[in-house]
Amino acid sequence: MDPSARVRLLVIYGGRSAEHEVSCVSALHVVEAADPDRYDVRLVGITTGGRWVDATAALGGGGLGLAGALPSPDDLAAGGGAPAGPATALEPVAAVTEAGQGPLVVFPLLHGPMGEDGTVQGLLEVAGVAYCGTSVGGSAAAMDKGMAKALLASAGLPQARYLSLREHEIDGSLPGRVGAELGWPVFVKPANLGSSIGITKVGAPAGLGPAIELARRFDEFVVLEEAVTGRELEIGVLGWPQLRASVPGEIKPSREFYDFEDKYLEDAAMLEVPASLPPGVADDMGRLAVAACRALRVDSMARVDFFFEEGGRGLLVNEINTIPGFTPISMYPRLWAASGIGYPQLVDELVAQALRRAERRSRFDTHRP
């Protein structure tokens, strides 16, 4: 491949997830930030039903910027958008990029299950294609909140008290366990979802059943966490193979907790970047964030969320997001902008990491000595 040729940057967005709409917003802003002199940008959308759609035509007039998001692949498919194959096919990657001569890099901007959980990453590994973001193992571990918490515990990292249960393990003894092990109130969450979808804050045993039923609409694994009274902090992690942390930020929700509406619809939460913290706390956050990513084998990009109990347990790792939101009001781009890496430069760094990692893996021996 001609090293002077533009990178063929294939953005995959939408997806089979309740976070489909968030992905459409994130993808728009990555596309707009990609320097056309450096990137030949192509689009593939995945509908909520799993159909792949060649969405590159949306880069033409009128397709971008509608309501601040790319058109949903669902709408493209309904309107006769060219299908690019079934959900498991490798052909879509080749079909929309075959004309270019430069290196191919896929940027999967798929939030939630069937995209952020290692499934699409595995597909790209099988296809031998370079891609941005965390690889298969780290993506799967971070997406499953129960698995992630178990790995964080094994690494000795501080976190809130929790219970992780498969649906068949939930019985009439659960309210008593919650009261004894976590206390009230608690948060009930589907293990494999993000953007605060399916989460309920439960203040008493009577509310536990409906909250679990809501979580089970999205996943067979349910996580229950103690409600921590503390500040909500976030920090960005970037790099391959070495990781580095951004400045920290603080979220001040406008609602009872930082839910989907607060994150994406109302733009009412206050985001303070950098966060005003006591001496040494920002450095501790960076150290813990990198340690948490290493414990889950997360690299390339991640946003690590913390609770901070001032005068109590201090910093508690909450969760790791391997495809953090890239919307205009998302914390991850803001954190790196405050750390000296603007949005276009952030895209450049992620693409460069993807190419370096793919080149390294291409040199692994596949023959028995």
N, C-alpha and C positions, 0 to 999 in steps of 0.2 A: 504494500500500500504506500502511496505517495505521502511522506510525512508532512508535506506542505499543504496537502488537501484539507478542506474543512472537515471537522468531525461530523459524522452523521449521528445526530442526537435524536434518538427515538424516545419520546415521552409517552409512557403508557399511563392512562388515567381512567377515572370512573370506578369500575370494579363491582364485584358481587358482595357488597357490604352496605351496612346502614350508614357508613361514612362516605357514600358515593358522591354526594353533593359537595362535601368538603374537598374531595379530590379534584373536582372540576374547577374549584376556585384556586387551589394550590397550583394546578397545572398551568392555568392561564399566566400566572405571574412568573413561573419558571420560564415559560416560552417567551414572555416579553423581555425577560432579563438576559436571555441568551444572545450574545453578539452575533449578528448575521454574517459578519466577516469571518467568524471562527466556526460557526455551526450551521449545518444544513439540517434544520429542524423538521421532524416528521412526527405525526401523531397516530396513535392507536388507542381507541377507546374500548372499554369493556362494559357491556350493559349489566344491569343488576341481575339479569337472567343468565349471564355468562357468555353472551355472544360478543365476538371480537369485531370491531368496526374500524375500517380505515377512515380516520378523522382528519387526515392531512388537509383536505379541502377547507376545513374550518380556519386554516391559516390565511385563506384568501379574504377578500373584502366582506365585511359584515359578520364574519364568523366569530371574531374575537371581541371581547369586551362587553358582551351582552350580560347585563346585571353583574358585571365583575367576575364572570366565570366562563370557561369553555362550555360549548353546548354539551349537554349530557349525551353520552353514547346511546341512551335509551331513545332520546329524541331523534338522533341521527338514524338509528336503525328503523324507527317508525316512519321516518320521512324518506326512506329509500337509500340511506347511506350505504356505501359499498361494504358488504361483509368481508372480513379478512380471515374467516375460518372459525371453527368451533373453539371452545374455551381452552382445549388442551393442545391445540395445534401449534407447531413451531413456524408454520408458513407465514403468519402475519409479520414476523420480524423481518424476513427476507422480502416479502411482497412490497413493503413500503420503503425499502432502503436500497433495492438492488441497483438503482441508477447511479449511486454515488461511488466515489473512489477512496474517500478518506476512511479512517478507522470508525467503527461502529460502537457507540455506547448507548445503552438503554438507561433511561432515568425512570424507574417505576415509582410513580406518585400515587400509590394505591394505599389509602389508609384503611386499617382494620383487616379482618379476615380475608383470605384469598388474595393477598397482595402484600401485606406488611408482615405476614406470619411465616415467610420462608417458602410459600408455595410457588409464587412467580419467580423468586430467586432461584429455586431449584430448576424450574423450566429453563431459565437463562443459562444456568450452569450446564445443563444437558445440551443446550444449543451451542455452547462454547462462546457466548457473547459477553463482553464486558458490560458491567452495570454499576450504577451508583448505589451507595448505601451498604448496609450490613449484609453479610453473606447468610447462607441458609440457617446454620445452627443458631447464630445470635438472633436472627429475626424471629425464629420459632420460639426461642427461650424467652425473649423479651415480650412477645405478644401474649403469651400465656401468663397471666398475673400470678397464678398459683405456682407454676414452675419457677418463675422469676424470683418470687419471694423465698422459695426453698433454696435456690442457688445463692441468693444474697445472704440468707441465714448461714449456709455452709461456709461462706467466706468471712463470716463474723462481722458483717456490716449492720449498722443500726437501722431498725425499721419498726413500724407500728405493729402491734399484735394483730394476728389474722387467723382465719380458718379457711381452708381450701377444700371444697367438697365436690364430688361428682354427684349428679342428680339422684342416683339410686342410694347414695349414702345419707340423704337428708330424711330425717324422721322426726317423730314427736319429741325426741330428747334435745333437739337443736336449741330451742329457746333457753333451756337450762344451761347448755354449754356456752351459749353466747353470754348470758349473764355472768357465769363463773369465770370465763376465760377472757372475754373482751370488755364486758360492761356495756351499758347503754348510754348514748345511742351508738349505732353501728351503720356503716355503709355496706350495702349489698350490691355486688357487681357481677356481670358476666365476665368470666376470666379472659375471654379472647375478643375484646372489643375496645375501642377508644372513644375519644371525643365526648366522654361522659354520657354516652348513650346507654340506656338500660340500668342506670344507677339510681338507687333510692336510699335516702337517709331515713333510718328507722329508729324511733325513740322508745318503743316498748314492744313486748312480745307479740301483741296483736297485729302489728304491722309487718311482721316478718314473712308470713305466708304470701301476701300479695307481692311483696318486694322480690321474693325468690321466684315467683311465677313470672314476673316481668323479666328478670335476668335469664330465666330458662327459655324465654322466647328467642334468645340470641346465642345460647351456648349450653352445653350439657355440664360444664364446670362452673361453679359459683364460688366467688370469693367474698368473705365477710371481713371487714376491717374495723378496728376500733376508730371512733371519731376523735381525731387529734385536735386539740385546741392549740393552734400555733400559726405562724406565718407560712404562707405558701410561696416557696422559692423554686426557681428553675435555672438551669445552667446548660449551655450547649457544649457538646463534645464533637471534635472534628479531627480526622487524620487517619492515615494508613501508611505504614504499620504503627507508627507512634501516634498516640492520642494527646490532644491538648484541650484545655477547657477555656471557655469564654468567661467574660464577666458574668456575675449572677444577676438575675432579675427577680422582682417580686410581683405577685398577682394579688390584687385587692378586689375580690369579687363584689359585684353589685347585688348578688343574690345570696341565698343561704349557703350555697357552695358553688364552685366554678363549674357550671353545667354547660350543656350544648348551646343554649341560647346566649349565655354570657360570653362564650368563646367565639361564636361565629355569627350570630344574628343581630345582637343588640349593640355590640361594641361599647358596652357600658362599664366593663371591668377596667380598673386602673392598672396599667402595667408600668412599673417603675424600673428603668434600666439606666445605669446599674442600680441594684438594690442598696439601700442604706443599711449597713450591717455593722455589728460590733467588730473591733479589730480581730483579725485572724479568721473570722467566719468564712469570708469569701475564699481564702486559701484552703480551708478545710473542705468547703464544698467542692472545689476543683479536684482535690485529692480523692475524696469519696466518690465523685462522679466517675473519674477514670477507673478507680478500683471496682466500682459497680459494673462498668462496661466490660472490664476484663473478666469479671466473674461470670458474665453471661456470654462472653466471646462476641461482644458488640464492637464494631469498629466503623470507620468511615464517617458516619454522622449519627448523632443521637441527641435527644434532649432528656436530661435527667431531672426529675421532679423531686422536691424535698418538702418536708415539714420542718419547721424550726420552732422548738419549744424553748423559748427564752426562760432561763431559770429552772428548766426541767431537764429533759433528756437531750436537749440540744438538737442537732441535725439528725433527721430520720429520712432515709431513702424511701421514696414513695414508689416510683416506677420509672422505667426507661422507655422512651418512644423512639423507635428506629427510623420511622418516616414521619418526622414532626411536621406540623402544619407549615406551609409556605405561603399562607395568605398574607395580605398587607397588614393584618392586625395580629399575626402569629408571633410568638415569642422567639422562636429559633432564629429567624433572620434578624430580628431586632438585637438579640444578644450578640451576634457576630458583627453587626454593623457598629455596635458600641465598642467592640473589641478591635475595630479597624479593618474588618472584612465586609465590604459592601455586597449587596445582593448579586450583581453580575460576577464579582470575584468569587463569591461562594459557589456559584454554579461551576465556574472554571476549576476550582479546587476539587470539587466532587468528581468532575469528569476526569481530571488528571489522576486522581486516586484510583478510579475505576480502571484506567488503562494500565497503571503500574501493577495493580493487583492481578489483572488478567495476564499480563506478561510474566509475572512471577509464577503463577499457577501453570502456565503453559510449559514451564521447565521442569515440572514434577515428573519423576520417572514412573512410567506405567508398566514397566516390565520387571519381573522378578529377577533379582541379582543371580 
